[in-house]
C-alpha cells in the first residue's frame, strides 16, 4: 500500500512494523500490532502527550505498556476463563492497515481486524473491527465493531489511553464529580466521588459517565482534555508504588509520570451488537490553554 510521504515504516523488532508519522501538525508512531497508537506529540508541545514505558515489550502476543491499547472484546479479565488474555485479544494481534491519508492539518489511518480461527478459539463470534485514527493538533481514535453474524454478541471494551504528566501528585482530573464509580482497588466497592480526582495512592476506578474530562497538570503547566463518544464508562488508573513494582514492563518510579483515562464500556455497560449491527467507541484527546 502506498504511504503518504509523511509516514515511514520501521521494524523495532523483526516482523513488528511500526508506522512513524512526521507531519507538521504532530509526530506519532502506530504499531500494526494491536493497531496500537504508541506515541503522539502535537507541534509546539515539549513533552509527548501519550506515555510509553521505556520497558514496554514489542513482542507478538504481548500488550504494549503505554500509548492506547485497544481492549476488546472484553475489558479486564475474561468473565468466565481466567486463562484467556487480560483485556481481550485485539491489542495482542496484528491488524491490517487499510488506508493512510495525509491532509494539510492531519494524518488519517484505518486499520482492520476480522474474526479468524485464532480469535474464534478465544471468542466464538464472527466480527469485523476497524480502528480509525486521526493525528494532528488533536488525536482521535474510533473503534468500530460490526456483527456480520446471525446472533447478537456483547462486548466490553476500552481505548486504554496512557497520558504523560509531570508529577502525578500535582494532577487533578475534573469532570467526574458526583459520579458513581466502581473502586476496584482491594475489594470492589461502589462509591460516589464528591470532587475532583486526586492521586495519593493507587487509583483504579470505573466511573459511570459519558462526559469528557480535563486533566490539569500543574507540573507541566498544561491541560489535557479527553472527550469520548459511545462510551458509558470512564476508567481512571494509576498503579502507584506497589503495583508499579509488580509490572515488569514499567519502571518502578514510572507511576509519577502517567495516568490512564480510558473511554470504555465496562461491566454492566457492556454493549450488545445485534446481527448486522455496529457500534462505535471514540476517544478524542486534545490540549486546552491553561487559564
Ligand atoms: O486500567 C484499568 C486496568 O484494568 C487496571 O486494573 C490495570 O490492570 C490496567 O488496566 C492495566 O492492565 P494490563 O493488562 O495492561 O496490565
Boltz pocket constraint, residues with backbone or C-beta under 6 A from the ligand:
constraints:
  - pocket:
      binder: B
      contacts: [[A, 63], [A, 76], [A, 86], [A, 87], [A, 160], [A, 184], [A, 204], [A, 235], [A, 236], [A, 237], [A, 260], [A, 262]]
      max_distance: 6.0
